[in-house]
Amino acid sequence: DSCKAKNGQYVVAEIIQQPGKHSRPAGRITEILGKHMSGELAERISIRSHELPCEWPDKVEKEAARFRHEVDTGDARGRINLRQLPLVTIDGEDARDFDDAVYCEKNAHGWKLIVAIADVSHYVGAGSAIDLEARSRGNSVYFPRRVLPMLPEVLSNKLCSLNPEVDRLCMVCELTINHHGEVKNHRFYDGIMRSAARMTYTSVAAILTGKDAGLRQRYKKVVPHLEHLYAL
């Protein structure tokens, strides 16, 4: 009710009369957001100002409800098993989803590099309600305290996020690279992986260039592969 809004409050209003040559527009207050500007209120104002979608259509929620939070055993059939490889994700400290992982090993001719990305297409079929909603949203929107994801949370935070120590379906590019940095061979395939660690740019830099003894011990399983990545 407009009568409950007080002067100085931030509100959402619906235009009920467009402005005329000698009159201002008229509106009806539909929501009271608050009075004192805070981080939370700034987020709410941004969401309303840019008309960002923060609710899921019923069809999307029904499709998302079919997914379990962990990879089904049957989903691994026909995929190359990379679970024994210490792939790692490397992102910023405040990253909230992890969609790519890397692994590198040295050989007589140079290096073998593996880049794996979360296999979203396994779960999101073309033309499905989730697909159409994701196309409409276009991207996830990040605020300091919350995320408006492009995909439902069961996908964006679970099945399609390469979290450490859990099975995840992935699309893989395996590259053979020589000592001159030339790609001599490559192949693509469906895989299943288990991230060995969630790394940050800061921690990787400390391990490789700072030679941080504590971090090198903590991540000793992946340090050799990080050094190969750095050399490559």
N, C-alpha and C positions, 0 to 999 in steps of 0.2 A: 504494500500500500504506500503510495507516494507520501501520505501524511506522516508516516513514521520516519521519513528521512529528515535529517537535521542539517542545518547550514554547515558547510565545511566537510561533509562526508563525501567519499568517493562512491558513485553509484553507476549502475547500468540503466540506460533509459531507452525506451522504444519510441521512435518518432510516430506520432499519430496525426500530426498536421504539418505539411511541408510549408516552408516560409513563403510568404507572398511579397508583393512589391512593397507593402507597408507593414508587414507583420513578421514576427520572428517565428521559428518553428516551435511546435508544441510537442511535448513528450510525456510519456508515462514511465515512472521509475519502476523497473522490474526486479532490481536487486540492489541491495546495499552492501558495498564491498568493505567499508570500514572508514575510519577517520585518520588514524595516525599512520603515516607512511612507514612501512617496514619492508623487509625483504619479501615476506610472504604476500603482503598486499601488492607490492610491485609486480610480483609474479602473476597474481590474479588480474591486475590491470592489463598486463601485457597479453595474457591469454584472451581477455575479452576484447581488447583493442584490435588484435590481429585475428580474431575469430579462430583461434587455434582449437582443434578438436581434442577434447579431453575425456570423451565418453565413447564407448564402443557400440556400434549398432548391434541389435539383437542377433542378426545372422552371423556376425563376426564372433560374438560371444559363444554361440552354439558350436561353431567350427572349432574355436579354441578349446572348448570344454572336452573335445575328443582326445586331446593330446595328454600323454603322461608327462611327468617332469623329468623322466630319465629315458635314455635310448632303449627301445625294445630290442630284445635279442635278435629277432628276425630281421631287423633293419640292417644288420651287418652282413647279410648274405650277399655274395657277389662283390663285396668291397675288399680292397687291399687293406690288410691289417697293419696300421702304423702305431699301435698302442705301445710297442716296446721302444719306439724312437723318442728320445727326450725333446720333443718339440716344445717351444716356449712361446708365449705371447709377450710382446713388449709394447707397452703403452704408457701414457702419462699417469701420474699418481692418482688423478681424480677420474680416470676412465671408469665407466660403469658397465660397459659390455666389451667383449673381446672377440673380434671376428676374424683375426688372422694369426697364424702361428708359423714359426720358421725353425729350420734345422739345417745344419751344414756339417759335412765331413770332408776331410782332405783325402785325396787319392794320388796315384802316380801321375796323373795327367792334369790335376788341378783340384777342383772341388765338385761335390754333388750338393746341390741346394734344393731343399724341399720347402715349398710355400703352400700352406693349407688354409683354406677359408671355410667358414661355417657353411654347410650345405642347406641354405634356406629353401631352395627349390624342392628338396625332398618333402618338405612339410607344406609349402604354399603352392598349390596348383594354379596354373594360369586360369584366370577368370573366376576363381573362387572369391567368396566374400572377403576373406583376409587379403587376397591379392588386390582386389578393387579398392579396398579401404587404404592399403599401403600406397597404391598409386595416387590416390587422392591426397594423402598426407604428404607424400614425397620424401620425407625425412623425419628423423626423431628431433625433438626440440629439447635442449638441455637448459635447466635452470639450476641455481645453486643447491636447491633442496629437493628438486623433483625432476623427473623426465616425462615428457609426453612422447611415448615411443611410437615408431612407425608400425611395429608389429605388436600383437598382444604379449603380455609379460611372459607367458609360458614359453614363447619363442625367443623374444628379445633378451630375457634374463636367464633363460634355462637352455632349451634345446639348441638354440642358435648362438649361444655365447660359449666360447671355448674356455670354460672355467677349468681350473687345475684339478687333476686327479679324478676326472669323470669322463666316461666315454662320450664322444661327440662325432656325429657324421660330418664329413668334410669333402670338399672338392680340392684336388691336389694338382699342383704343377711341380714336376720334378725336372730339374735342369742340370746338365753337365756343362761345366764352365772351365776353360783352360787357364793356364797361368797368365795369359794376356787379357783375361776378363771377357773372352769371346764365348758366347753360348754355342756349344758344339752339338748339343742334342737336347731334346725336351719331350716330355709326354704328359698328358693329362689323364687323371683317373679319379674314380670315386673311392674314398677311403673312410676309415674309422680311426680316430686318434684319441689320445688321452694326454692333455697338456701336462708337462712335467713341472711347470712353474709359471706363475703370473709375475713377469718381470716389469720393471719400470725403466725408462730411459736413464734416470738418475742412478739406479742401482747397477745397470749394465755399464754405464760410464765409469762408476766407481770400481767395478771389477776389472775392467779392461785397461783403463788409463790410470786410475788411482791405485790399482793393485791393493784394494781394501781386503786385508787378510780375513776379517770376520765374515764379509759377504762371500769371499771366495770359498771359505769353508762351508758356509750355509748352503751355497748353490754348487757344491763341488761336482755333482752329477752332470751339470750342464755347462760348467766353465769351459771345458775343452771345445765344445761346439760353439759357444759364444766367441771364443778366440778364432775359430775357423771362419765364422761369419765376419768378424772384424778384419781378418786377413783378406778375405774375398772382397 
